[in-house]
Structures are given as structure tokens and as C-alpha cells.
Amino acid sequence: MSEIAVDAAIAVLPLPVDASILDAGCGTGEMLVRAVSAHPGARGLGVDLDEDAIAEARHRATDLPLRFEVRDAATVSGEFDAVINVASSHVHGGFPAALEALRGMAPTILYGEGFWQRPPTPEFLTALGGATEDELADLNGLRAAIRGVSLEILHESLATDDGWAQYEETLARNAERQGDPDSLAYAQRIRARRALPGGTDTLGFALFVLRRRRSPNEVSGKVRRHVRGR
């Protein structure tokens, strides 16, 4: 995603002044650092199983009210004002199962997920490491899955082709810079996949700001309480 798109999504998060934010699968903490920086008074917890990523996240945190833990996101309990899950739905069972789990953790969600821009070929799925087509949906299917768990879309932005190219080229260059056999093989797989027919425009990525919709029972219960109070 472009810097502008990410900052725009974070800016429209409907948060209270003293918001508590969880980043489930935070990686190096980029999104959580941005969110807490953009919302004065907010505090955050980032969790990830990658010890090196958490060490970098702690270094980034500086004097912000942030805590980073090497921890399985599925073990985090309690409700937060917002939860961030960007390209990390696998920590809650993958798409679409993660949507239900995230909805139960916070009323507001910053959610980033891949989608098929066109049906993937068998060659493309193999190049992704043996992925299957049912791991993702097309964009309309992604939106339908979101609404199907009583979440409403407040904001949506899509990665551009140039954004994808820059992202994957950066991944490949960083892997080549590391220079070990596994990293070099990873970089080669990225470049080989992008060279396939449809290799640059099969997979898309969307960033959403989502809000939990109240069920009819929750709404009617609030009305009944208000009437009794009067």
C-alpha cells in the first residue's frame, strides 16, 4: 500500500481518546507505531511469534506507549478498542475464519487481506508455494465475507500494480542482500512467479477499516433499557 493509503486508513479509525489497540501478528510493529502516533492518548500491544521482528518493533517503539511480546495472537484475551490485522489472518486460522475472531476482539478493525484479481492458474498457485484457490476470494467475495460476520466497511483502499511491484521487488532485494541459500531461493521464486502469465495482476491486496455492527437483539435491548429508564 502507498504511504498515503495507509495513513488515510489509520486516520479514519473511530477511536476514543484513550484507545487500547492490539496488533495481532504485528511483525516489526510498523502499523501499530503509526496508529498510536496518529491517535494521541492511544496505547498499544503488538504480538508476533517472530523474535527478531519483535526485537525490531521494540526498537521502533522509542517513547510511545507500546508493548511488544513474542506471543501467539490466538492466546490474547480481553476486548480492545481496535485490533490491527494486516496480512496476518493466518494467526487466527486464515481467511475467512479470522474475521469472526477479530470481530470478537474489538469493535473497530484495521484489516488487510489479499484477494484474487483474476482466477489463479495452477502454475501461479504452485509458485505461491502450493497455495489453493479457496484460501482467498475475489474482491466481491472478500467484501461479502466481511459483511457476513456483521462488520461494516467504513473505508477501503486497494494496492496498485506499482505498489505491488515495489513491494515484491523490495522483498526480493532484501532476500538477495542476506545472501544465504534459502534467502536467494526465496528471491528467485518471487521473480519467477512475477514472470508467469498473470504473475503481476492475479493477486490483489485490500486495506479496510471495519466496524462491528450491532445485532438486532443488541439494538432492541438498548431501546428497551432506554424506555425503562424514562
N, C-alpha and C positions, 0 to 999 in steps of 0.2 A: 504494500500500500504506500501511496505517497505520504510525505510528511503532513501535507495539508489535510488529506483524508483522515489520517489517524488523529490529528489534533482536533479536527472538526467533530469526530465521533466522541472523543473524550470530553469535549467542551459541552456537549448536549446531554451528558449523563445527568438524570434528575436525582440529585443527591442532597441530603440535609447538610448543614454546615459542618457537623461533627461526624461525617460519614465513616463507617468502617468498610473497608474494601478488601476482598480476598482475590488473589490471583492464583487460580488453580492450574498448575503447570506453567509456572512463571518464567522458566528459562533464566535468562540473565537479568530479568526484572525490568526491562525497558518499558513495558506498558504500565506497570504499577507505578514506577517512578514518575512517568508522565501524568498519570491520573491524579496522584497525590499532589504533585506540583501544581496541577491546574485547578485543584479544588482546595483552597486554604481551609484548614481545620480538619481535613480528612486524614485518616491513618490507615495503614495497610499491612496485610500479611501475605507474603508470597511463599508458595510451597512448590517444590520440584524434587525429583529423585536424583538429579544430576548434581553431584557435589561441586564440580568445577563451575557449573553455571551459577549455583547458589553463592559460591565464593565471589564471583564477579558481581553478582547482584548486591551483595553486602558492601562491596567496594563502591558501587554506584550510589548507594543509599545516602552517603555523607551524613548530613544532619537532619534528614527528613524523618518523620515519624513512621518508620518502616521496620518490619521484622521479616527476615527470610529464614526458612527452615528446610532442611533436607527431610522431606516427608512425602508420603503418598497422599495426594489430594483427596482420595476417597475416604481417608480417615479423619478429615477435618469435620468437626461438628459445630452446631450453632448456626444462627442466621446472621447474615451481614446485610448492610445496606446495598451493596453491589458486589457482584462477582465478575471477574475477568476470566475469559477462557478463549484465547486466540490461538488457533492451530493446535489446540491441545485437547480436543474432545476425547482422545484416546484415554485420558486419565479417568474418565467417567464412563468407560465402555464403548466409546466411539459414537459416531452419528448413526441414528438419531437418539439413542438412549441417553446421551449426555444432556440433551435439552431438558428432560424431565428432572434429572439430578440437579442441574443448575437452577431450575425454577424453584426447587425446594430450598435452595441455599440463600436466595436473595430476591427482592422484588425487582431489581434492576440488573441487567446482564449486558456486558460488552462481549460479544461473541463473534469470533472469526472462524469461518469454515470454508473448505473447498467445495466446488460443485463442478459438474460436467457441463462444459460449454457445448460439447457435441458428444455423441456416444463414443466411448473409448474403444479403440481397436484392441484385439488380443495382444498385438506387439507392444502397444503403449502400456497396457496393464502389466505385461511381463517386465518392461523397462522400469516400471514403478516399484519393482521388487516383488511381483506376484500379487498385486492388488486385484480386487474383484470389483465389477461394476456396481454391485449393490452396496459397496461401502459409502458411496456418495449418491446424491440425487442431482437432477438438473436444477437450475435456479428456481423455477416454479415449485419443484418438489421440496427444495430446501425451505422456501417461504411457507409452504403448506405444512411441513413438519413443525416449524416454529409455531404457527397458529394452532396446530393440532394439540399442543400442550398448553393452550391458554396463555400464550405470550403474544403481545402486540409489538409490531415493528415501529419504533419511533424514528429510526434513522438507518439508512443503508448506503453503503458505498462499495464499489467494485474495483478490484485491481485492474489496471490497464495492461495491455500487452507489453508496453515498455517497462512497466513496473515489474511484471513477471520476469522479463529478460534480465533486468538489472539484478533482481533478487537471486535468480538461479546462477547467473554469471558470478555474482559475489560468492555464493556457496562454493562453486567450482574453484574459483581462485583461492579462496581461503583453504580449501582442502589441498590444493596443489602446493600451497605455501607450507603446509605442515609436512608434506613430503614423504610420509610413511606409506607403505604399500596399500593399506586399507583406505587411507585418505585419497591417494592417487586413483584407486579403483572407483571410489565414490565420485570423484570429479569426472572420470571418464564416463560413468553411467549417466550423469546429468547431461553431458554434451551429446552422448549417443541418443538419448531419449529426445532431446530437442531437435536432433537431426531427422527424426522419423517424420513421415507424413502426418500432419496434425500434431506434431510434437510441441508446438508453441501455442496452440489455441484450443486444446482439448480440455485442459484443466483451468478452472477459474477460481477466484477467491473473493469472498464477500465479508464485509465487516458490518455488524449490526449493533445498534443499541436497542435492547428489548426491555419491555416492562411486563410484569406479571399482571394478567387480567384477573379481576375478582370473579369468582363463580357466582351464578345467580343466587345460590344459598347465602354466600357471604354478603352480597348486596342487600338481599331482603332482610337478613339478620340485622344489618346496620340500620335499616329503616325501622324495624320493629323496636330496636333499642332506643332510637330517637323518639318514636311515638310514645313509648312508655315513659321516657324521661320528661316529656312535656306533660 
